[in-house]
Amino acid sequence: MNTLDRPDSAGARPATSPTWLAAAALAGAMGVIVLSIAFSGYVVGSMHWLPAEVAGEARALVATAPSIAAVGLLHLVIALAFARGREVVRLATAAVTGLVALAAGTSAAMLAAGIDPFGPTSTGHPIGAGVGMMAIAATVYGLAAILGGIGPSDGPRVERRIEIGLASA
């Protein structure tokens, strides 16, 4: 009876951790939310019966819909990187997500202080509602960064097999 240590040829990539899947779910959920915002912005901005006072804002909303959709698709790519990416890709994704969490947290603090991080003046944007939204975004991105960045490097798997050779007499 002998034990052979062989690299597992079927599993070149380590199994995905449940914490990494949770990070992928958070990033994917944010991507779906952003894509729905892009779609609804396009639909609302494309309405032909809008009053003349808001027609310019509606055209601007329709013009920004493709870039908002691109951000949503980027979230889905990040979710895929958390779920199936290699170690370096996953850690880089966790670092970028952590930076986004810091940016969202900083924006929430600026909004709470009465400073608009999205424009030169606070007259164009309502500040009160944005504080909670940015705080929630900072929390979700921070949680995704933490969940996506934890876990040891698994490296290649080793499969242990026991072979018993019976000689025929």
C-alpha positions as CSV (number, residue, x, y, z in Angstrom):
1,M,0.0,0.0,0.0
2,N,1.4,3.3,-1.0
3,T,0.2,6.9,-0.8
4,L,0.7,9.1,-3.8
5,D,0.6,12.9,-3.6
6,R,-0.3,14.2,-6.9
7,P,-1.5,17.7,-8.0
8,D,-5.2,17.5,-8.8
9,S,-5.4,17.9,-12.5
10,A,-9.1,18.6,-12.5
11,G,-8.9,21.6,-10.0
12,A,-6.3,24.0,-11.3
13,R,-8.2,26.8,-9.5
14,P,-9.1,26.5,-5.8
15,A,-12.7,26.3,-4.8
16,T,-14.5,29.6,-4.4
17,S,-14.9,30.6,-0.8
18,P,-18.4,31.4,0.6
19,T,-17.0,34.8,1.7
20,W,-15.8,35.5,-1.9
21,L,-19.3,34.5,-3.2
22,A,-20.8,37.0,-0.7
23,A,-18.5,39.7,-2.0
24,A,-19.5,38.8,-5.6
25,A,-23.2,38.9,-4.6
26,L,-22.8,42.4,-3.1
27,A,-21.0,43.7,-6.1
28,G,-23.4,42.0,-8.5
29,A,-26.4,43.5,-6.6
30,M,-24.9,47.0,-6.8
31,G,-24.4,46.4,-10.6
32,V,-28.0,45.4,-11.0
33,I,-29.1,48.5,-9.1
34,V,-27.0,50.7,-11.3
35,L,-28.2,49.1,-14.5
36,S,-31.8,49.6,-13.4
37,I,-31.0,53.3,-12.7
38,A,-29.6,53.6,-16.2
39,F,-32.6,51.9,-17.8
40,S,-35.1,53.9,-15.9
41,G,-33.3,57.1,-16.6
42,Y,-33.4,56.4,-20.3
43,V,-37.1,55.5,-20.2
44,V,-38.0,58.6,-18.2
45,G,-35.8,60.9,-20.2
46,S,-37.2,59.6,-23.5
47,M,-40.8,60.4,-22.6
48,H,-42.2,62.8,-25.3
49,W,-44.9,64.4,-23.1
50,L,-42.6,66.0,-20.5
51,P,-43.1,69.7,-19.8
52,A,-40.7,72.1,-21.6
53,E,-39.1,73.1,-18.3
54,V,-37.6,69.7,-17.8
55,A,-36.8,68.8,-21.5
56,G,-33.2,69.8,-21.2
57,E,-32.7,67.7,-18.0
58,A,-34.4,64.8,-19.7
59,R,-32.0,65.0,-22.7
60,A,-29.1,65.1,-20.3
61,L,-30.4,62.1,-18.5
62,V,-30.7,60.1,-21.7
63,A,-27.2,61.2,-22.7
64,T,-25.7,59.8,-19.5
65,A,-27.6,56.5,-19.6
66,P,-24.9,54.7,-21.6
67,S,-22.1,55.7,-19.2
68,I,-24.3,54.7,-16.2
69,A,-24.9,51.4,-17.9
70,A,-21.2,50.9,-18.4
71,V,-20.6,51.4,-14.6
72,G,-23.3,48.8,-13.9
73,L,-21.6,46.3,-16.3
74,L,-18.3,47.1,-14.6
75,H,-19.9,46.0,-11.3
76,L,-20.9,42.7,-12.9
77,V,-17.3,42.2,-14.1
78,I,-16.1,42.9,-10.5
79,A,-18.6,40.4,-9.2
80,L,-17.2,37.8,-11.6
81,A,-13.7,38.6,-10.5
82,F,-14.6,38.0,-6.9
83,A,-16.4,34.7,-7.7
84,R,-14.0,33.2,-10.3
85,G,-10.9,35.3,-10.4
86,R,-7.5,34.1,-9.6
87,E,-5.8,35.2,-6.3
88,V,-4.1,38.3,-7.8
89,V,-7.3,39.4,-9.6
90,R,-9.4,38.9,-6.6
91,L,-7.1,40.9,-4.3
92,A,-6.8,43.7,-6.8
93,T,-10.6,43.8,-7.1
94,A,-10.9,43.9,-3.3
95,A,-8.4,46.8,-3.2
96,V,-10.3,48.8,-5.8
97,T,-13.6,48.1,-4.0
98,G,-12.1,49.3,-0.8
99,L,-11.0,52.5,-2.5
100,V,-14.6,53.0,-3.8
101,A,-15.8,52.4,-0.2
102,L,-13.5,55.2,1.0
103,A,-14.7,57.5,-1.7
104,A,-18.3,56.8,-0.9
105,G,-17.6,57.4,2.8
106,T,-15.8,60.6,2.1
107,S,-18.8,61.7,0.0
108,A,-21.2,60.9,2.8
109,A,-19.1,62.9,5.2
110,M,-18.9,65.9,2.8
111,L,-22.7,65.8,2.3
112,A,-23.2,65.7,6.0
113,A,-21.1,68.8,6.4
114,G,-23.1,70.6,3.7
115,I,-20.6,70.3,0.9
116,D,-21.7,68.9,-2.4
117,P,-19.0,66.4,-3.7
118,F,-20.8,66.1,-7.1
119,G,-21.0,69.7,-8.1
120,P,-19.5,73.2,-7.6
121,T,-22.4,74.4,-5.6
122,S,-25.0,72.7,-3.4
123,T,-27.9,74.5,-5.0
124,G,-28.1,72.0,-7.9
125,H,-28.2,68.8,-5.8
126,P,-30.3,68.0,-2.7
127,I,-27.9,67.2,0.1
128,G,-30.1,65.7,2.8
129,A,-31.1,62.6,0.9
130,G,-27.6,61.8,-0.3
131,V,-26.0,61.3,3.1
132,G,-27.9,58.1,3.8
133,M,-27.4,56.8,0.3
134,M,-23.7,57.4,0.3
135,A,-23.3,55.9,3.8
136,I,-25.1,52.8,2.7
137,A,-23.0,52.6,-0.5
138,A,-19.8,53.0,1.6
139,T,-21.0,50.2,3.9
140,V,-21.8,47.8,1.1
141,Y,-18.6,48.4,-0.8
142,G,-16.6,48.2,2.4
143,L,-18.2,44.9,3.3
144,A,-17.6,43.6,-0.3
145,A,-13.9,44.6,0.0
146,I,-13.5,42.9,3.3
147,L,-15.2,39.7,2.3
148,G,-13.4,39.6,-1.1
149,G,-10.0,40.2,0.5
150,I,-10.0,37.7,3.3
151,G,-9.0,34.1,3.1
152,P,-5.7,32.4,2.7
153,S,-4.1,31.7,-0.6
154,D,-5.0,28.1,-1.3
155,G,-2.5,27.3,-3.9
156,P,-2.7,24.1,-6.0
157,R,-4.7,21.3,-4.5
158,V,-3.1,18.0,-3.6
159,E,-5.2,14.9,-3.9
160,R,-4.2,12.0,-1.7
161,R,-4.9,8.6,-3.1
162,I,-4.3,5.2,-1.6
163,E,-3.6,2.5,-4.1
164,I,-3.7,-1.2,-3.1
165,G,-2.1,-3.6,-5.5
166,L,-3.4,-7.2,-5.3
167,A,-1.2,-9.6,-7.1
168,S,-2.9,-12.6,-8.7
169,A,-1.5,-15.9,-7.6
